Amino acid sequence: MGKPKILVIYYSTYGHVKTIAEAEVRGLQKSGTVDAELYQFPETLPGDVLEKMHAAPHDTSVPEITTELLAEADGFLVGFPTRFGVAPAQVKTFFDATGSLWSKGALLGKPMGMFFSTASQHGGQESTAFSFLPHLVHHGLIYVPLGTPSPYMYETDAIVGGSPWGGGVIAGGDGSLQPTFKEIEIAEIQGEKFAEIACKLNAPEPAKTPVASDKPASEQPASEQPASATPKPASPVKEGGRFQRFVDKFKNLFKA
Ligand SMILES: Cc1cc2nc3c(=O)[nH]c(=O)nc-3n(C[C@H](O)[C@H](O)[C@H](O)COP(=O)(O)O)c2cc1C
């Protein structure tokens, strides 16, 4: 069995989140236990709008993420700047295209952590994380928070990005602040810790001890007879009922 493959995927208009993403990759690599790959979310804003925003030139050296790549990977560290306290549309647009992965349960049980950038100290790093959680929950992704593994996270006499929700950088209102060595170290720690958890989740399953239900039905005690032999409790979802028809229709939307 090879090493778990962890994708670090970022969106960054001005480059702050990109720097943190590179630190996350270094942290993952430092662990020596996973393979790390860096990707960016596709841009959705037109060029003239980006120009008016004074966005950094598009970095063509980092490949764009695709839904196929997500399905093949074993875990994700995803980073983005806040937009009014929530995730940017670029990230939301990409996740809105993952319906077919959802219908197949392709991301179920995979770990995902997050990291952020805000202009100001209270600009919404935590609300950005919190409001993104439904995406993880609906896909069955396992959220891996950062906790507080670095002493820098307790500092009160300096501005330090990042929180127990994930690494982060404070960019300043005009974007002139660059990620500090503390913010970069926190991101490297996040990468290293994430690798530990991803490896635990990817460890081979222990051998299964046979249980009574593995025996042929005829050899099982009456209390452990298969469902067909014992009366089924009434299901709240009626087969062929309105809700069932809705679920089938929704799933058909995403059939390849
Ligand atoms: C439309 C828009 C909304 C923003 N909303 C917030 C916000 O709510 N709080 C905040 O601190 N910064 C906000 N910012 C600033 C960005 O978060 C900041 O530019 C970003 O963190 C820099 O990261 P980057 O260099 O990776 O793009 C906003 C920026 C834009 C363009």
PDBQT file of the ligand as one rigid body, heavy atoms in Angstrom, charges set to zero:
ROOT
HETATM    1  C1  LIG A 301     -15.188  41.151  -2.015  1.00  0.00    +0.000 C 
HETATM    2  C2  LIG A 301     -14.233  41.020  -0.870  1.00  0.00    +0.000 A 
HETATM    3  C3  LIG A 301     -14.732  40.795   0.404  1.00  0.00    +0.000 A 
HETATM    4  C4  LIG A 301     -13.843  40.710   1.496  1.00  0.00    +0.000 A 
HETATM    5  N1  LIG A 301     -14.349  40.473   2.745  1.00  0.00    +0.000 NA
HETATM    6  C5  LIG A 301     -13.517  40.456   3.810  1.00  0.00    +0.000 A 
HETATM    7  C6  LIG A 301     -14.011  40.244   5.125  1.00  0.00    +0.000 A 
HETATM    8  O1  LIG A 301     -15.192  40.012   5.350  1.00  0.00    +0.000 OA
HETATM    9  N2  LIG A 301     -13.117  40.287   6.148  1.00  0.00    +0.000 N 
HETATM   10  C7  LIG A 301     -11.795  40.530   5.960  1.00  0.00    +0.000 A 
HETATM   11  O2  LIG A 301     -11.038  40.581   6.920  1.00  0.00    +0.000 OA
HETATM   12  N3  LIG A 301     -11.292  40.677   4.710  1.00  0.00    +0.000 NA
HETATM   13  C8  LIG A 301     -12.120  40.652   3.644  1.00  0.00    +0.000 A 
HETATM   14  N4  LIG A 301     -11.600  40.807   2.389  1.00  0.00    +0.000 N 
HETATM   15  C9  LIG A 301     -10.151  40.879   2.208  1.00  0.00    +0.000 C 
HETATM   16  C10 LIG A 301      -9.587  39.541   1.755  1.00  0.00    +0.000 C 
HETATM   17  O3  LIG A 301      -9.930  38.538   2.664  1.00  0.00    +0.000 OA
HETATM   18  C11 LIG A 301      -8.097  39.638   1.569  1.00  0.00    +0.000 C 
HETATM   19  O4  LIG A 301      -7.879  40.380   0.410  1.00  0.00    +0.000 OA
HETATM   20  C12 LIG A 301      -7.480  38.258   1.462  1.00  0.00    +0.000 C 
HETATM   21  O5  LIG A 301      -7.515  37.654   2.705  1.00  0.00    +0.000 OA
HETATM   22  C13 LIG A 301      -6.074  38.249   0.944  1.00  0.00    +0.000 C 
HETATM   23  O6  LIG A 301      -5.754  36.908   0.644  1.00  0.00    +0.000 OA
HETATM   24  P1  LIG A 301      -5.130  36.512  -0.773  1.00  0.00    +0.000 P 
HETATM   25  O7  LIG A 301      -3.902  37.358  -0.923  1.00  0.00    +0.000 OA
HETATM   26  O8  LIG A 301      -4.797  35.077  -0.668  1.00  0.00    +0.000 OA
HETATM   27  O9  LIG A 301      -6.146  36.802  -1.840  1.00  0.00    +0.000 OA
HETATM   28  C14 LIG A 301     -12.466  40.872   1.298  1.00  0.00    +0.000 A 
HETATM   29  C15 LIG A 301     -11.964  41.082  -0.006  1.00  0.00    +0.000 A 
HETATM   30  C16 LIG A 301     -12.845  41.157  -1.077  1.00  0.00    +0.000 A 
HETATM   31  C17 LIG A 301     -12.284  41.360  -2.460  1.00  0.00    +0.000 C 
ENDROOT
TORSDOF 0
